[in-house]
Amino acid sequence: MTYWWLVENFDRKGQSTGLYMECQVNMTLTADVHKARKFRLQRTAEFRALDMREARRGDWRAVEHGFDDSKTPNADLSGRTRSA
C-alpha cells in the first residue's frame, strides 16, 4: 500500500464531493481518484488546497489516500493475445 496526499473537495456538511485536483497549473478537476495529482508531502498538498480555494472556491483539503500497489489502474492489456 502506498500513501499519497490528494487535494479533495468537500461540501458544507463536511462530506466529500468526490472531486479532486487533477492539474495544479490549470486547476482542473477529476472524479477519478487515480487521475488526481498526488503529493508526497502533506505541506505541499495543503498549499495546493489553498490555491484551489482561491481559484475554484469551496472547501478544499489535503487528504491522505492509500493506493493498493498490487492493482494497476487502467492497465493496458494490448500485449495479451487471445488463444483461438
N, C-alpha and C positions, 0 to 999 in steps of 0.2 A: 504494500500500500504506500503510495506517495501522496504527500500532503502539499497543497498549493493554496495560496491566498488569491481569492477572486473578489471582484467588486460587484456586489449584488444589490438589487433594488428591493425596497420594502414599502408596503402600503402604510397608511396611517395607524392601522391596528397592530403593526409590527410583524405582519405576515409577509413572507417572500412573494414577490410578483412573478418570479421565475425568469426575470430578465437579468442579464449580466453584461458587463462591459466587454466588447469584443476588440475594439481598437482604441488605444489611448490617444492616437493622433487625431482621428476623425470623430471620436466619442460615439462610435456606432454601438449598437446593442445586438444581443443574440439571446435566443431562448434555449440554445444548445449549450449545456454546461461544458462540453468537450471543446467547443469553439471559443469559449471565453478566454480572455487574456489571463494568463497565470503568472503570479508573482511569487518569488521565493521568500521575500521578506514582508512581514506584516506592515512595517512602516511605509514601504513603497505602495502597497495596496491602499493604505489609509490616505496617502497623499493623492492617489488617483481617485479615490472616493470623493475627496473634497473637490477635485476638478469636475467630476460628474455632477455633483450638487450644483455647481455654478453653471455648467453647460446645459444640463438636462432638467434641473430642478428635481425635487423629490428627496427621498431618504435613501442614500447610497451608503453602503457599509462594506468594510473589508471583512470577509468571512473565509474561514479555513475549510477547505473541502478535501476529502480523501478520494483518490483515484486508484482503482484496482490495477496493479501492474500486469496481471495475467490476462487482462482483456484489452485488446487494441480496438478503440472505437473507429468505426468507419474503415475497417481494414479492406485493402484492395485484394480481391480474390482472383484477379485476372491471370495469375500464374498457374492456377489449378486447371487440370484438364479432366474432363468427364469421360469415364470408360464407356465404350459402346456396347 
